[in-house]
Amino acid sequence: MRLDKPKLLSDALKQFLDRYPHQKKLRQGMVRAQWAEVVGPKIAEQTKEIYFQGNTLVCIVPNAVWRHEINANRFQIMQRLNEAIDHKVVHELRVSAY
């Protein structure tokens, strides 16, 4: 017979992540997975590449118009990405056009 109470899955996952040795990389992957949902389909469609350099999330877009659009909303995007994974992973968002 079990004497301990069942845990919420979200609590068990958070506890696992806190002990996981590569938690930073895992959380960065979670941020990348949330990108399209956070920024919406139009920006996600224009995003050609997204990756981390340290704590900076780098977003590559096809032209200066999209760079300006994302750059103007970067603080809101960073906040929403961090909230989506319940951890501050994105400290800066840098947008480049090619």
WOVENFEN-V527860 format. One record per run of one state. SS is the DSSP state (alpha for helix, beta for strand, coil for the rest). FROM is the first residue (numbers start at 0). LEN is the number of residues. Records with the same first field share a line. If there is no record, write none. Layout:
SS: FROM-LEN / FROM-LEN
This chain:
coil: 0-8 / 19-3 / 39-1 / 53-2 / 61-2 / 72-1 / 85-6 / 97-1
alpha: 8-11 / 22-17 / 40-6 / 63-9 / 73-12
beta: 46-7 / 55-6 / 91-6
